[in-house]
Amino acid sequence: MISSSRLAWLQLRHQPVRLAVAVSGVAFATTLMLMQLGFMDALFRSAVAIPVRMAGDIVILSSKYTALVRPTEFPMRRLQQARAFPGVAAVAPVHAGLAHWRNPETADIQSIFVLGVDPARRSFTGAELERQVQAARYPDVVLFDAASRPEFGPVASLVRAGGPLATEVNGRRIEVRDLYTIGTSFGIDGSLITTDLNFKRIFRQHPRGAATIGLVQLVPGADAEALRAAMSAALPRDVRVLTKQQFLDQEVLYWATKTPIGFVFTFGVIMGIVVGVIIVYQILFNDVADHLAEYATLKAMGRTHRYLAGIVLVEATILALIGFLPSLAICFWLYRLTNSATQLPMEIAPDRALLVLLLATTMCWVSGLIAMRKLRRVDPAEVF
């Protein structure tokens, strides 16, 4: 007797048009899931693109802090109080704000994110970025993110071709002297890094003696969680004390739960599954209905319901596998297109591809299980 796997493939292949429609439906659903999960991953990765580069084992924030794109300040004296704890090696304040950038080519005004750091203190990980910060020690000099969106003008190419570039930020003339690369996010289209003194020149209303983020670096071997708990208990309630990982987790949590974007992407994945279930169910249900006599014949020959169900589930698995491959190829192209247009970190990670394959297989199996209800009522006597 022919195996259920071979019979399933022969049934699918028997009607090429129906097979093509089913594969297209699965491919559409898996493409939708891959894109939504890709956008969600880009959202979370880009949200921490700047924070992850900050050099701190413990982070001090204002008690009103929600996310980096919504800067709030706290008194800098809290950093000096934190410096007094045993196990603390150094502290560094970071200032952040949104400014008006004048496109040097078109004179259009765009909102740009600005970070101000003390060049005498270590604020970023990586020797290259630390070296670049030293180039901004001079008055009215900034560094420009080469991965910023094109609306800010061809800044990166102009700096690479001809050296320093002059423009205006918040109406103040500044000079872009060097470039760095971090990237954009859903809340930041472009960014600048400069010194704390230049930051205060750009943001004249910035509160004196205040910082947006406090970076606390510990001596090797120090217990970050124990020190965080001690600082949190000792420092006034106008600040929050987090470990570096807790800081990153908060940024992700903000975009996942406090904004509509995270919900929209999650809902998109769910809709992809629902659409796929409906399409595959219709295909499998019609396939079962068209071959009801054959299934009844197999049942009359002694084949169990388990054998018949195996045929439908193997068909569902084949549809999931065949439909997943073109969607993977399509998403490679769409990811590259999206990355080029938005500068967001879009890439198909192996674990995400495997997750979508499992979701697609589960989706097809659910469709198959629903379609199999008709098989339970197959009576050879009625059919013949």
N, C-alpha and C positions, 0 to 999 in steps of 0.2 A: 504493500500500500504506500502511496506517495506520502511524503512527510508534510506536516502542516505548514512548515516554512516554505517549501517549494510550491505548494498549492496556493499559499497566500501571494507569492510573487507572480505566479501564472495568472491569478485572478486580476491583480493590479495591471499587469502588462496586457491583458486581453482587451482593455479599453484605454488606448493611449491618451485620448482626449480627456477622459475623466481623471486619469493619472496626472496629466499635466495640470489640470485645474487644482487637484488636491495638493500637488507639490508647490504650485504657486501660492496657494492659501497658507501652507505651512511656512514657506519662505517669507511671505509678507508678515506673518505674525512674529517669526523669529527676528526678522529685520527690525521690526518695531521694538521688540524687547531689547535687542542689542543696542539700538540707538538710544533708547531711554536709559538703559543701564550705563551706556557710555557717557551720556550727558550727566547723569548723577555722579559717576566717578570723577568726571572732569570738574563738576561743581565742588566736590569735597576735596579733591587734590589741589585745585587752584585756590580754595579758601585758605589753605595752610601753606601755600607756596612761599609767602613772605615769613610767617611765623616760624616755619620749620628751619629757616636760615638764621634765626636769631640765636645768639650765643647766651643761653641761660639755662641753668638746671631748675631754677625756681623763677616764677614770673609773678610780679605784683601789678595788680590792676585796680582801677577805681571800682568801688562797690556798685556803681551804675553801669559798668562796662557790659556791653552785649556782644560786639563784634568789632574787628579791626576797621571795617568800613564805616563804623559809626564811632569815631574817637571820643573818648571822655578822659578827663585829667584827674590826677590825684596829687597831693603835696609831695614834692621830691624829698622832703625830710624823712618820709617813710623809708626811702632807700637807705639813708644814713642810719636809721634805726635798725634796719635789717643787716647792714654791714657789721654791726656790733655783735651779731650772733656767732658763737664758736662754729667753725666749719665753713664760714663764708670767705671766699677768696677775693671777690671783687663784685662791684655793682655797676650797672650802666643804665642811664635813662634813655628812653627812646620817645621822640615826639612824632605825632602823626596828625595829618590834616588833609582836607581836600582844597585844592587851589584852582585858579583859573589860568590855564595855559594858552598862550597865543601861538597858533600854528605859524612857524617862521616863513612858510611859503604862501599861505592863503590869508593869514591874519585872523582866521576863525578862532573862536574861543572854545576850549574844551575843558572839562573838569578832569583834573589829574591828582593822583594820590602822592603825597609828599611825606618822606620820612626824614627826620633830623636826628643825628647821632653825635655823640662826643667822639671826635677822632682820636682822642688820647685814651679812650677806653675800648675794650673789645666788645663789639655789639653784634657781629655776624660770625657765623662759622665759615670756614674756607679762607685760605690765605689770599686768593685772588680778589675776592670782594673786599677784604680788609685792606689790601693794597690799593684798590680803586678808591676807597673812601678817603685815603690820604690825598688824592688829587682834588678833593673838594674842600681842602683846608683854607683855601683863599676866599676872600670876600665875594659873594654873589656868584659862586661857582657850584654847579650841581652835576650829578650823574644821571643819565637817562637810561631807562630800561629799553634795550634794543628789541625786546619782544612785545612792546606796546602796540596797540592797534594803529593802523595807518592814518586814522583821523588826526593824529598829532603832527603829521607831516613826515617827510623823508629824513627824519633826524639822524637815525643810525647811519644811513648811507652818506649824508653830508658830513657827519663827524669823522667817519672813517676816511672819506676822501679828502677833506680839507682841514681837519683839526677842529678847534673850538667853534661852537655855533652860538650866536647871540639871539635871544628872544625875550619874552616877558612872562612872568608868573605873578599873578595878583597885581599886575600893573608895575612890577619892579623888574628892571632889566637884569637878566641873569645870563650866565654863560655855561653852556653844556660842554664840559671838558673831556668827559670819558663816558663809556658805556658799560652796562652790566646786563645780565640776562636772568630774569626771574619768571616773567610771564604775567598774563592777565588772569582775571577771575570774573565771576558773574557780577561782582561789585566794583572791580577796579579795571579800567580799560588801559591805563598806563600809569607809570610811577616814576618818581624822582627820589634820589637819595642825596642828602647834603649834610652839612654840619649843623649842630644845634644852634650856633650863632646865625648862620645863614637862614635856618628855619625861622628864627625869631624876626629876622629882617623881612622875610616873605609874609609871615603871619604876625602882623603888628599887634593884633588883639590877643595873641596867645597869652594865657595867664603866666605871670612871672612865678618862678619857683614851682612849676607844675610839669608833670610828665604824663605821657599816655600809657607807656609800658615801662615797667622796671625789671631789668634783667639781673638776676642774682646768680653768680657763678660760685660753685662750691669747690672746696679743696678735694683732691682725689680721695675716694673712699668714703666721703661723707654720705650720710643717709638723707636723701632728698625728701622723702616723705615725712621723716621725723622732724626735720628742720622746717618743712612747710607747716606741719601741725603746730610747732612751737611758735613760729612767726604769726600764724593765723590767730593764735590765742593771745599773743602779746600785743600785736599792733592794733591801732584803733579800728573801729568798724567802717571807716571811710574807704578801706581798701580790702581787696580779696587777694589771697595768696594761693597760687596753684603751682603744681609741678609743670614742667614743660609739656608732658604728655596730656595732662589735664587741660592745659591751655589750648593745645591742638584739638583735643576732643570737643572743647566748648565751641571753637570756631565751626567745626563740622556740625555739631548739634544745632547751632543757630540756623544754619542754612537748611538743615534737614527738617526742623520742626517749627522754627519761628518765621519762616518765609513761605509763600505759596509755591516756590520753585521746587522744593523737595517733594511736596505732595503731588505736584503735577507730574513729575518724572515717575514716582511710584505708581500713580494712577495709570500712566501710559503703559507701564509694564503689565499691570493687571488687565488693561484693555487689550493688549496684544494677546494675552493668554485666552481671554474670552472670545475674541475674534477667531483665533485659531481653533478653539474647541468647537465653535459653531460650524466653521467651514469643514473641518475634518469629520465631524459627526454627520453632516449631511452626505458627505462622500461615502463614508462607511455604512451609514444606514441604507442608502440607495444600493450599495454593493450587496449588502445582505438581502435586501428585498428582491433584487434582480436574480440572485442565486439561491432563492429560498428552496426551489425544487432540488437543487444539487445538495444543499445542506440536509434536506429531508431524506434524500437517498442515502447519504452517508450515515445518517442516524438510523435508518432502516437496516443498514449493513452492520450495525453494531457499534458505530463510532459514538463515543461519549460526548456529552456537552462540553467537557473540558477540551477535547480535541477540536471541536468546532470553535470554541472560544479562542483557542490558541491561534487559529487561522486569522481571526479578526485582530487579535493583539499583535501578531507578527506583521500584518498589513499596516497597523498603526505605527509600529516601530520603523518599518521601511519608509513610510511617509515622513516620519520625523527626521531620519538620517538623510534621505535624499533632499528634503526641503531645507535642511540646515546648511548644506554645503554652498548653494548659490547665495543664501543670505549672508554667509560669512564673507564671501567675495565682494558682494555689494557693499557691506559695511566697511570693509577695508578702504574702498574708494570713498565712501561717504565720510569716514573718519578723517581721511587726509584732506578732503574738501573742507570740512568743518574746521579743522586745525588751521588750514591756510586762511580761512575767512575770519576766524575769531581769535586765533592764537591760544585757544584753550588746549590743555593737554589731553588730546583724544588718542587713545590707542587700545587695541583689542588685547587685553591681558588673557593668558591661557586659562586662568581660573574663571574669568567672566565668560569666556567662550564655552567652557565646560558647563558652567551654571546654566547658560541659555540652552545648551543641548539637552541637559536634564529637564529643564522646564518644557522644552518642545516635546520631548519624549513623554513626559507626564501629561502634557496637554493632549497628545494623540491617544495615549492610553485611556484617559478619562473619556474622550470621544468614543473610543472603541468599547469601553465598558457600558456606556449609555446605549450604543447601537446594538450591543449583544442582547438587550432585553427581548428583542424580537426572536432571537434564536431559542430562547427558553420556551416559547410558545409553539415551536415547530412540531407539528404532528404529522408523521409520514402518511397516516391514513387519510387525513384531510387533504394533503397535497395531491395524493394520487386518486 
